């Protein structure tokens, strides 16, 4: 799916993959995040055969002009998981809203594991 909007210049359509890439890039820039992980094992297998894994660890759902983002990450050992998750939520919400001009309703951070 994609997010659609229009303004004085015409109709704008932003794909979920583009939003996922922005969210993924933002997550990897955040302090305490080691890597993005796939939600299921079958997702990992499908990522092996794709050329680009731009949206790995990100699930974007759009409904009308609202955006819902689920993030699956591994955090660094020794950091406060709740602080890293809250910081990641705010960063993704801000960057995606600036990128799309739409409202990000929720960002769910799922910590899959901890790594040194």
Secondary structure by P-SEA (a helix, b strand, c coil): cbbbbbccccbbbbcaaaaaaaaaaaaaacccccccccccaaaaaaaaaccccccccbbbbbcccbbbbbbbbcccccccaaaaaaaaaaaaaaaaaaaccccccbbbbbbccccc
